[in-house]
Amino acid sequence: MKAELYSTDGKSTKKIDLPSQFIEPVRPDIIKRAVLAVQSSRIAPYGAYSEAGKRHSSIISKRRRDYKTTYGKGISRTPRKVMTKRGSQFSWMGATVRFTVGGRRAHPPKPGKIHNIKVNSKERKKAIRSALAATLDIDLVRKRGHRINNLVPVIDSKIENISKTSEVKKILLSLNLKEELSRTQQKKIRAGRGKSRGRKYKTKIGPLIVVSKACSLEKASYNIPGLEVCRITNLNAEKLAPGTVPGRFTIFTESSLKVMHDKKLFLDNKKKIGKK
């Protein structure tokens, strides 16, 4: 499979061979499993305090001669706590049980619950290869909402040495991504309680640039809304298919594809069967 190599000026220079990782059928079901597994690893344990709703005394006695008995009061057998008393007469209020004010919850979340979803290593690698193949399908990319005229699968490795945000914007505009950048600049206020929990605004997912190593481009592109830079060794299914939807607009540097090919990333390791 071949792809066009673009220069930092936005011109197509030549065609290069893509690694074998891109030759994979697009499987949305496997991609979804891998993305959910990545997302589940970020869930922090949470749960109710084990003594919540049980930190005060309550009584339920229907015996005739008990002190603090509810016998003959014409009230239900709900555990109650004493609010006021006068001699042997008491003013009660329901307590402790789940249907009373301040009582325990019936089935609270347990902090010992395991949220992490496990996925087989071969299935995870297959999901990444499938998501890589989806980045070359312009119909899937446009279906995700990216506003592009044509795909830019590979770009010159010189882009990794750029250290200024203005230069990064200039390169993106030369690749006819003006409409895409204007789309990612839009943000809206989130509906629901998330507004008061540190995530007031929702932003668009924009292009992904995959680089070969740690470089100055990572810092230079930080302030461009929607744009994300990822090293090839840190690539996963969620980066390529945010929200479990394959087809993110992705640009690979020429050197990142070389690293993918030389290190045989995301390929199944064939075990040699033989005598020890």
Sequence and secondary structure as in RCSB ss.txt:
>XXXX:A:sequence
MKAELYSTDGKSTKKIDLPSQFIEPVRPDIIKRAVLAVQSSRIAPYGAYSEAGKRHSSIISKRRRDYKTTYGKGI
SRTPRKVMTKRGSQFSWMGATVRFTVGGRRAHPPKPGKIHNIKVNSKERKKAIRSALAATLDIDLVRKRGHRINN
LVPVIDSKIENISKTSEVKKILLSLNLKEELSRTQQKKIRAGRGKSRGRKYKTKIGPLIVVSKACSLEKASYNIP
GLEVCRITNLNAEKLAPGTVPGRFTIFTESSLKVMHDKKLFLDNKKKIGKK
>XXXX:A:secstr
 EEEEE TTS EEEEEE  GGG S   HHHHHHHHHHHHHTT       TTTT SS  B    SS TT  TTS  
 S  EEEEEEETTEEEEEE SSTTSTT   SS   TT        HHHHHHHHHHHHHHTT HHHHHHTT   SS
   EE GGGGG   HHHHHHHHHHTT HHHHHHHT EEE SSGGGGTT  EEE    EEEESSS THHHHTTTST
T EEEEGGG  HHHHSGGG     EEEEHHHHHHHHHHTTT       S  
